[in-house]
Amino acid sequence: MESFLLNPLPTRIEDLERQIAVIDEEQKRCTAAIRDLMDREDIGRGIVFPMEIHELHQRKNMLETHKQYRRVRINRLRLGRGAL
């Protein structure tokens, strides 16, 4: 997991936007990994990856939540209400 996700949210819009970009890239990697696993599945031969696919979906959802928190912080900073 990206270490910045474990820290308090930054107070500068630029830092928040940079973190959102990193989160977006990680979400793209998750999507690519999900597609790869689904393409490699062969149900007839018993080759399936349900747990791995589920974990990747969960990671994407968690990252989306982190991204939303950063968007809210950016909006508050733009409105002059930086403290949560």
C-alpha positions, 0 to 999 in steps of 0.5 A: 500500500502506498505509504501516504495513504496511512498519513493524515491528508496534506493541507496543500492542493498541489500535494493532494492532486499529486496523491490523486494522480498516484491513486489513479495510476494504481487503480489503472494497474488494478483494472489491468490486473483484473482484466488479465486474470479474467482473460486467463480464466478457463472455467472448463479446465478449472482455472479461475481466480475469484479471490484474486479478482475480488481482492483487486476490486476491493483495492480499487474501491478502497483507493476510490474512497481515498481519492474522494477524501482528497477531492473533498479536502481540495474543495474545502481548501478552495472554499477557505475551510481547510480544517475538517 
